[in-house]
Amino acid sequence: MTIATERKVQAPGASEKSAPAAATDFPAIFGELQDELASRGSRRVTHLRQSAIRRFAELGFPTTRHEEWRFTNVKPLVRTPLTVAAPAEGSAPTVTAAELERYFYPDCTQLVLVNGRLAPELSHLEDLPAGAVVSSLADAWQSHPALIDQHLGRYASFDEHAFVALNTAFHRDGVFLYVPKGAVIDKPINLIVVGAAQAEPVAFFPRLLFVAEESSQVTIFEQHVSVGDGAYFTCPVLEVVAGANSTIDHYKLQRESTDAFHMSTLQVKQHRDTNFSSHCLSWGGSIVRNDVNATLDGENCTSILNGLYMVEGKQLVDNHMRVEHNQPNCYSHELYKGILEGEARAVFTGRIYVEEDAQKTDAVQANRNLLLSNKALCNSQPQLEIFADDVRCTHGSTVGQLDELAIFYLRSRGIGEEAARSLLTYAFAADIVTRVKLPQVRRDLEEFLFRRLPKGEIVRQAV
């Protein structure tokens, strides 16, 4: 068996005129690591890895010539030479508990991944209901192989998505969450995915699989954070399976350094009578792409997808949404808001797809953007694709600046101009923050807003 090592391969002289010249040859690296990767998972997972890397070799990295990527240029990532993080089982974590202290929340099950590998030294599992499983994916391959085979790779497709293909091929570890029928996990699961910069930029591929059986309940808080300075590439894929009559509350907070590249995919499969909600909040990263896909595959499903992104400098954040209504009497609601400063760019592409048999669908999609700079730019494309005739579907988008009349009103009440602008910006963002149900998380987000905004202390006193 080949032992995995970190390896960097330069792609031989590729032209940069159309597709960007790739500085890292991932198919070649896979060839060197395939024996070690084959030891992680079942025979089916091995075949899945091989199919994924073949598909990536066919697709290559996306360019702005691809319709789904025409506003998001990934050349800075593709031209960055990357090493693939080695598993390094048994080694000491590269970060300390003190460095992560501000990301821990009380009364939670704490799980920490460092560069894609679970760090048991930093993790803490609370009491769980009988039959529930919260573990590293590497351990779950040994302890629950049938469950993993039943679900892993069944929902997030790599046929047309290069980054899902990379994750499927290279993932070594991650988190497996299983909630049995009728079980309720009272304490939230706090998952901290840490990017620890190294001497050379590193790539890692966390794989997350959450399965909630019939009539179960769970709350998950997913954080992506950085320790240390320097570039790295994280490519997480999360597959969520919501069994009949289950309730899942999911929160994602992406606050990595502005040197990081973040390409993530969330794929949700909902069965009948399920209630799934997700709040995605982003303010870190150099180039960030969040693909969020929900399939409502049973009657009476509810899907809530909200988001807030705050970017500055030359950051780029791309939120790509797709909600598929395959059965009747389902409800979905999407609200994404963005605040852009400096020369930052944002992309929002959302699509509500309604099958012919999905009558009585009620779907709402909205994207609102606030530009605080004349150089900031937003591309917003909400879309509907409807094949049923008895539905209520709406979509809309706005891009604008602060209301000068509102600023004048506040100034007439003795509030300075800068404080007035901060207060209005806070009100714009707070619409999403107040929807967060977890008090400790909501307070954390509010504190961030106060720190981020000029005259934040005045805003705090005003609210």
N, C-alpha and C positions, 0 to 999 in steps of 0.2 A: 504494500500500500504506500502510495506517495504521501509524504508529509508536506502539509501546506506551508508555504513561505510567502512573504510579501514579494511581489514581483511587479515590475514596471516595464512595459514594452512600448517602444516608439513605433508608430505606424510609418511604414516607408512611404516617402514622397507622394502624398496625395494632393490633388489640386484643391485650392480653396475657392475657386470661382463659383461653384455651385454648392456642394455640400462642404461643411467645414472639415479641415484636415484633423482627423482624430489623433490625439497625442497618446491615447491608451488603446491598445488592441485587446479588447475584452474577449473575443473568440479565442485568441492565442492563449490568454491567461486561463481561460476555462479548460483548454486542452491540457495545460500543465496541472490543474487542480482537480480534474474530474475524478480521479481515484479517491482523493480525500473527500470530495463532495458526495460521492456515491455512498460513503459510509454514513451519511446523515440523511436518514429517511428510508422509506420503503423502495422496492423496485419501481413502483409506479412513480414516486417522486423523482427517482433517477431518470426515468424516461421523460418526465415532465421537464426536468432541467435541460436535457439534451434537445428537446423540441424547442424550448425557449431560446437557447443560445443560437440554434439554427435560424430561428425566426428573427432574432436580433441581427444576425449577420445579413439577412435579406433586407431588413428594414433600414438598418443604419440609424444614426441619430437623426431626429427630425430637423427640418430646415424651414425657413419662412415660406418655402414653396408649398409646404403642406398646409391645407386649409385649416386644420386644427391648431396649427402653430404659427400662423402667418404674422401674428403680432408679438411672438415670443422668440427671440433669437438666442439659441443656446450655444453659440460659438465660444463665448468665454469659458463655459464648462468643457466643451468638447476639446478645446485647445489646451486644457490644463492636464499635464501629465499626472496620473493618479496611481497610487498603489492600492491593491486590494487587501483590506485588513485581514491579517491571519487570525485564527481562532484563539490561540494562546490560552487554552484551558489551564486552570491552576495557577495562572500568573496573578500578581497583585493588580488591582484595578488602577487605571491611570489617573483617576480622580479620587478625592477624599470626600468624606461625609461633610466636612466643613464647607467645601466648595459648593455643595449642593443643598446646603441647609435651607436656603430661601425658597427652594422648590418643593420641599416636603410640606405636606399638610397634615394637621392632627386628625386622629381617628380615621385613618385611611390604611388600606393595604398598599405598601410602597414597593414598587418594582423599578429597578434601575438597569438600563442597557447602556453599556459604554462601547461606542463604536460597533454597535450591532450585536454585542454579546452580553448576556445577563451577568450582572455583578452581584452574586449572592451576599457578598460582604456589605453591600450598601442597601440591600433589599430587606423588607420586613413584611412577613405574611401574617395578617390578623386571622382570627378564627373564622372558618368558612362553614357554610352549611354542608351537611352530609352529601357526598357525591360531587361537590363542586371542586373544580380544578383551576388553580392559578399557578402556572409554572413556566419555565423557559420552554421554548419550542424544542430545543435539543433534548431535554428530559422527556417531553411529551411523546417524542418519536419512540422512546423506549417503553414508556408506561401506558400510553394510550394510542398505539399505532392504528387501530381500526378507526377511531374518531378522526385522527389526522387525515387518513386516506379518504374518509368519507367527505371531507370538506375542503382540504387544502388545495388551492388551485382550481376549484370548481366554479368560481364566481368572477374573479378578476382575470379577464382575458388579456393575453399578450399578443393576439393575432395582429392587432393594428397599433400596438403601444410598445415602443422600444424600451421604455423605462420599466414597465411591468415585466417585460421579457428579461431584462437584466436582473431584477430582483428575484424572479422565479429561478433563474439559472444559478445565482450566486448566494442566495440567502443561506446562512449557516445556523442562525439562531434567531430568536425573537421571543414572543410571548404567546402562550396558549391559555385562553380563558374559556371554561366550560361551566355553564350554570344548568343543573339538571331540572327536570320537570317540576314545577311548583315551588322552586327554591327562590328565596329572596336574599340577595347579598346586601345587608344593611349598610356596611361601610363602603364608601367609594374605592375603586381601584385607581391608584395614582401611579401612572406609568411615566417614568422620566427617561427619555431617549437622549443620551448625551453624545455630543460630538466633541471628541478630544483631539485637538489639532496636534499633528506630529511634525517631524522635521520636513517631511515631504507630504503634499496633499494626499489624503487617504479617502477611499471610497468604501462605504459599508451599506448593507442591504437588510435592514430589519424586516422580518416577516411576522405579522400579527394576525392571529386567528381568534375571533370571539364568537362563541356559539351559545345562544340562550334558548333553551328548550321551552316547550309549551308552558304558559302561565308563570314564567320566571321574570325576575326583575334584577337589574344591575345598573350601576352608574360608573362610568369610566372617564377618567381625566387623563388625557394624553399630552405630555409636554415634550417639546423638542428644544433643547438648550445647548449652549456651547460652553466649553471650559478651555481657556487658553486662546491665544491668537493664532491665526493662520487659516488657510482655505482647506475645506474638505467637501466631500460630496456624500449626502445621505439620500437614500432612495427607498423609503419605507412603503410597504403595501399592507393594507389592513382589509381583511375580509370579515364581514359581520353577517351572521345568520340569526335572524329573529324568528323563533318558532311561534306557532299560533298563540295569540293572546299574551305575548310577552311585551315587556316594556324595557327599553334601553335608552338611557340618557348618556350622550357622548359629548365630550368637550375636547377640543384640540387647541393647544396654545403653542404657537411656533414663534419663539423669541431667540433665535440663534444669532450669531455674530454676522455682521454684514460682509464677511468673507466667505460665508457658507453657501453652497448650492443645495437646494432642497427640492426634490421631485417626488411627490407622494401621490398615492392612489388610495381612495376609500371606496370599497365596493360593498353595498348593503343588499341583502336578500331578505325581503319581508314576506311572511306568510299571513294568513287571515287574522284579522282583529289585532294586529300588532301596532305598537306605538313607538316609533323611533324618532329621536331628536338629536341633532348634532349642531354644535356651535363651534365654528372655526375662527380663531383669532390669530392674525399674522402681523408681526412688525419687525422680523429679523430677516436675514438672508440677503445675498446678492441677487440671485435669481431664484424665485420660488414659484413652483407650479403645484396647485392642489387640484387633482381630479377627483370629483365627488360624484358617485353614481349610485342611484337607489332604484331597485326594481321592486315594485309593489305587485307581488305575485299572488295575492289573496284578497278576498273581499274585506271591506271595512278597515283598510290600513290607513294609518296616519303617519306622514313623514314631514318633519320640520327640519329645515336646513338653513341655518343663519350663519352669517359671517361678518367679521370686521377686520379690515386691513389698514395699517398705518405705515406708510413708507416715505422715505426722504432721500436726499442725496441722489444717487443714480440707481437706487434699488428698483427691481422689477418683480411684481407679483401677478400671477395669472391664476384665476379661479375658473375652473372648467366644470360645469355642472350638467348632469343628465338625470332626469327622473322619468322612469318608464312606468306608466299605468297600464297594467296588463289585465286587471280585473275590475269589475264595477264597484261603485260606492266607496271610492277611496279619496283621500284628501291629502294634498301636499302644499307646503308653504315654504317659499324661499325668499329670504331677505338678506342681501349682502350690501354692506356699506364700506366705503373707502375714503380715507383722508390722505391726500398726496401733497408733499412739500418738495422744494428744490426741483430737481430734474427727474423725479421719480416717475415711474410708469406703472399703470395697472391695466389688466385685461380681465374682462368678465365675459364668458360665453356660457349661456345657459340654454338648455333645451328641455321642454316638457313634451314627452312623447305619449300619445294616448292611442292604445289599440282599438280596433273596431268594436270589440266586445266590452270595452271598459266604459259602459254607460254610467251616468250619474257621477262622473269624475268632477271633482272640485279642486282646481289647481291655481296657485298664485305664484308669480315670480317677479321679483323687483330688485333692481340694482340702483343704488344711490351713491354718488361720488361728490366729494368736496375737494376742490382744488385750492390750495393755499398759496400757490405760486403760478406765475404766468408761464413757467417752463414745464410744469407738470402736465402729463398727458394720460388720458384714459380712453380705452377702446371697450365699448360695452355692446354686447350682442345678445339680448334675450330673444328666445325663439320658441315657437309653438309648432308642433307637428301632430295634427289631430285627425283620426280616422273614425271617431264615433260622432254621433249627431245629437246626443243629449248630455251635454257637458257644460260646465262653467269654468272657463280658463281665461286668466288675464296675465299680462306681462307688461313690464315697463322699465324705463331706465331714465335717469337724470344725471347730468354732469354740470356742475356749476360752482360758484364761489359764494362766500358769505353774503348774506342779505345786508346791503348797506343801510337800508331803513331800520333794520333791527339793531345794527351797530349804533346808528344815530339815536335810537330810542334809549339804549343803555347808557350812552354817553350823556344824554340829557338828564339821566338820573344820577349823575355824578361818578360814573364808572369810566376809567381811562380807556382809551381806544384799544390798547394791547390786551387789557383784561377783558374787555367786551368781546374781542375776537376769540380769546381763549374760552370764555364762557359759552359762546355759541358753538364752538368746536366741540367742547365737552358735551353739550346737549345733543349734538348730532351723534356722537359715539355712544353716549349713555343709553340710547334707545336699544342698542344691542347688548350692552353690558348688563342692564337691568333684567334681561331675559335669562341670565345665568342663575340657575336655581341654587347652586352650592354657595352658601354665604362666604366661606373662606376664599373661594376662587373669585367671587364677585368683588370682595374687598381688595384682593390683590390687583385686579384689573383696574379698579377705581384709583388705587394708589399710583399705578403706572401712568394713568391719564393725568393725574395731578402733577407728577414729576415731568412728564413729557411736554406739557403745555407751558408757555410763558405765563407768568403770574398765576401759577398753579395754586398757590396758597390762597390767593384771593378767590379763585374758583371754588376751592374746597369750602371756604367760609360761606360763599354764596349759596352752595347747594346743601 
